Amino acid sequence: FFDSEMEDYKKDAGAKTPDYDNLQRKAANKVYDFSLKDAITEVDRDADRRYNYVVDKVAYSEATGEPFYQSSPMEDEWGVPNSNEEEHEIAEGVLQWIKEASEEPDAPKDMKPVIDELVKAGIPAIGQEYE
């Protein structure tokens, strides 16, 4: 059995020789345009400089143990726990504190309508999520 298979293998081995010049023929058919073209690409180096400046300031603040301001304009919602009676009382106290802070003379004027709306809505019943 192995002898007959060996003969078939030898016949097929000669027929399956790869065409080594095929890649060269394919590449010869394509025409590449290597000519130079006018193009201006603007790179905002000011943004890079600002970013590197802030990265250095953050590293310095972390090294000295000083807090560094959050410079992202993204706002984050903070949930207030409201699953039992104690958490509900704390949430009401927080809302009262926010209301008193909005009545201070140095409070931002544009936040007063938002805080008034928040106080008007009040704290939901115990067990409901509150953000």
Phi, psi and chi 1 to 4 in degrees:
 res  aa     phi    psi   chi1   chi2   chi3   chi4
   1 PHE       -  -47.4  173.2   74.5      -      -
   2 PHE   -65.8  -32.0  -71.0  113.3      -      -
   3 ASP   -65.5  -43.0  -68.3  -24.9      -      -
   4 SER   -68.2  -36.6   64.0      -      -      -
   5 GLU   -66.5  -36.4  -71.8  -66.3  -39.5      -
   6 MET   -64.6  -39.2 -177.4   60.3  118.3      -
   7 GLU   -65.1  -42.4  -69.3  172.7    9.9      -
   8 ASP   -64.3  -37.8  -70.7  -18.1      -      -
   9 TYR   -64.8  -41.8  174.5   75.1      -      -
  10 LYS   -66.2  -36.3  -73.5 -179.3 -179.7  178.3
  11 LYS   -65.5  -45.2  -76.3 -174.7 -150.0  172.1
  12 ASP   -71.3  -28.8  -69.4  -18.1      -      -
  13 ALA   -64.6  -37.9      -      -      -      -
  14 GLY   -71.4  -31.3      -      -      -      -
  15 ALA   -77.5  -22.6      -      -      -      -
  16 LYS  -101.9   28.7  -66.6 -176.2 -179.8  178.0
  17 THR   -69.1  131.5  -31.1      -      -      -
  18 PRO   -70.9  151.6   19.4  -25.7      -      -
  19 ASP   -89.7  101.0 -176.6   10.3      -      -
  20 TYR   -73.3  -19.9  -63.4  110.3      -      -
  21 ASP   -92.8    0.9  -61.7  -32.1      -      -
  22 ASN   -61.9  -42.8 -171.5   27.0      -      -
  23 LEU   -63.6  -39.3  -73.7  175.6      -      -
  24 GLN   -65.4  -39.8  -72.3  179.1  -15.5      -
  25 ARG   -65.8  -40.6  -77.7 -165.4  -56.9  -87.4
  26 LYS   -63.7  -43.9  -86.0 -170.6  170.9 -178.3
  27 ALA   -67.4  -30.8      -      -      -      -
  28 ALA   -71.2  -24.8      -      -      -      -
  29 ASN   -75.4  -25.0  -68.9  -21.1      -      -
  30 LYS   -90.0  145.5  -70.4 -169.8  177.6 -177.5
  31 VAL  -111.6  121.7  176.7      -      -      -
  32 TYR  -100.5  141.5  -65.9  102.4      -      -
  33 ASP  -104.7  102.0 -178.3   19.1      -      -
  34 PHE  -100.2   18.0  -70.1  111.1      -      -
  35 SER   -74.3  151.7   62.2      -      -      -
  36 LEU   -80.0  144.1  -62.9  176.4      -      -
  37 LYS  -124.9  147.6  -64.9  178.6  178.6   51.8
  38 ASP   -74.6  122.9  -68.3  -23.9      -      -
  39 ALA  -153.3  135.3      -      -      -      -
  40 ILE  -115.7  123.8  -62.7  173.4      -      -
  41 THR  -113.3  117.9  -56.3      -      -      -
  42 GLU   -86.9  135.2  -69.9 -173.2   26.3      -
  43 VAL  -120.9  125.0  178.6      -      -      -
  44 ASP   -81.5   89.5 -171.8    4.6      -      -
  45 ARG   -74.0  -23.8  -64.0  -68.7 -179.0 -157.4
  46 ASP   -62.3  -41.7  -72.1  -21.6      -      -
  47 ALA   -63.6  -40.4      -      -      -      -
  48 ASP   -62.2  -43.2  -69.0  -20.5      -      -
  49 ARG   -65.0  -42.5  -72.4 -174.6 -166.3  103.3
  50 ARG   -62.9  -43.4  -78.6 -170.8 -136.1  114.4
  51 TYR   -61.6  -47.5  175.8   77.5      -      -
  52 ASN   -63.6  -36.6  -70.1  -28.7      -      -
  53 TYR   -61.3  -47.0  173.2   77.7      -      -
  54 VAL   -68.6  -38.3  171.5      -      -      -
  55 VAL   -60.6  -41.9  166.4      -      -      -
  56 ASP   -64.5  -40.9  -69.8  -17.9      -      -
  57 LYS   -64.6  -40.3  -67.2  -75.3  -84.0 -176.1
  58 VAL   -64.7  -44.6  168.4      -      -      -
  59 ALA   -61.7  -41.9      -      -      -      -
  60 TYR   -64.1  -42.7  177.4   77.4      -      -
  61 SER   -63.6  -41.4  -64.5      -      -      -
  62 GLU   -66.8  -37.3  -72.4  176.5   -3.5      -
  63 ALA   -67.9  -36.6      -      -      -      -
  64 THR   -89.6   -8.3   58.2      -      -      -
  65 GLY    82.9   10.0      -      -      -      -
  66 GLU   -85.7  146.2  -62.7  174.2    6.4      -
  67 PRO   -72.9  150.4   24.2  -30.7      -      -
  68 PHE  -117.9  138.0 -168.8   76.4      -      -
  69 TYR   -64.3  148.4   59.9   90.1      -      -
  70 GLN   -84.7  116.6  178.6   65.4   10.0      -
  71 SER   -98.1    1.0   60.2      -      -      -
  72 SER   -77.8  135.9  172.7      -      -      -
  73 PRO   -80.1   -1.3   28.5  -34.0      -      -
  74 MET   -70.4  133.6 -171.6  170.5  124.1      -
  75 GLU   -96.8  150.6  -66.1 -178.7    2.5      -
  76 ASP  -124.4  138.3 -165.2   13.4      -      -
  77 GLU   -91.8  134.5  -69.6 -175.2    5.3      -
  78 TRP  -113.3  125.0  -72.8   45.4      -      -
  79 GLY   -83.4  143.5      -      -      -      -
  80 VAL  -107.5  124.3  177.5      -      -      -
  81 PRO   -60.1  139.0  -14.8   23.0      -      -
  82 ASN  -149.7   45.3 -169.9   24.2      -      -
  83 SER   -99.6  -14.0   60.6      -      -      -
  84 ASN  -144.0 -178.9   56.8   33.9      -      -
  85 GLU   -63.9  -41.4 -174.9   67.9   35.2      -
  86 GLU   -64.1  -45.7 -179.4 -176.8   -9.1      -
  87 GLU   -65.5  -34.3  -69.9  175.5  -12.0      -
  88 HIS   -64.6  -41.9 -174.2   74.3      -      -
  89 GLU   -65.3  -39.6  -71.2  175.8   11.7      -
  90 ILE   -63.8  -42.1  -68.6  171.3      -      -
  91 ALA   -62.4  -40.5      -      -      -      -
  92 GLU   -64.7  -38.2  -72.3  177.3  -20.8      -
  93 GLY   -64.0  -39.7      -      -      -      -
  94 VAL   -64.0  -43.0  167.8      -      -      -
  95 LEU   -63.5  -38.9 -172.6   63.1      -      -
  96 GLN   -65.8  -40.2 -176.9   64.2   30.8      -
  97 TRP   -63.7  -41.5  176.0   78.4      -      -
  98 ILE   -63.0  -41.5  -69.0  172.2      -      -
  99 LYS   -62.7  -43.9 -179.4 -179.2  176.5 -175.0
 100 GLU   -65.4  -37.3  -69.2  170.6    3.4      -
 101 ALA   -66.9  -33.0      -      -      -      -
 102 SER   -71.8  -20.0   72.3      -      -      -
 103 GLU   -87.9   -5.5  -65.1  168.4   -4.2      -
 104 GLU   -66.5  150.6  -66.7  -70.5  -37.0      -
 105 PRO   -67.4  -26.9   14.2  -21.4      -      -
 106 ASP   -93.9   10.1   59.6  -16.8      -      -
 107 ALA   -70.8  144.4      -      -      -      -
 108 PRO   -62.9  131.8  -13.6   21.4      -      -
 109 LYS   -67.2  -33.6  -55.6  -71.9 -174.1 -140.8
 110 ASP   -73.9  -15.0   57.9  -24.5      -      -
 111 MET   -89.7  -16.8  -72.7  -57.4  -64.7      -
 112 LYS   -59.8  -44.2  -71.3 -169.8 -178.4 -158.5
 113 PRO   -64.1  -35.7  -16.6   23.5      -      -
 114 VAL   -66.1  -43.3  176.1      -      -      -
 115 ILE   -68.4  -39.0  -67.4  172.8      -      -
 116 ASP   -60.8  -40.8  -70.3  -18.4      -      -
 117 GLU   -65.0  -39.8 -176.4  179.7  -40.0      -
 118 LEU   -64.7  -43.1 -176.5   68.0      -      -
 119 VAL   -67.7  -38.8  169.8      -      -      -
 120 LYS   -63.5  -38.6 -176.9  179.8  176.2 -175.6
 121 ALA   -68.7  -34.3      -      -      -      -
 122 GLY    73.2 -176.8      -      -      -      -
 123 ILE   -89.7  133.2  -55.1  -68.5      -      -
 124 PRO   -69.3  171.0   21.2  -27.9      -      -
 125 ALA   -61.4  159.2      -      -      -      -
 126 ILE   -58.4  133.8  -62.8  172.7      -      -
 127 GLY    99.3  -16.2      -      -      -      -
 128 GLN   -90.7  145.3  -65.4  179.6   -3.8      -
 129 GLU   -69.0  146.2  -71.3 -172.2   18.9      -
 130 TYR  -138.2  119.2  178.9   60.5      -      -
 131 GLU  -123.8      -  -71.9 -175.9   -7.8      -
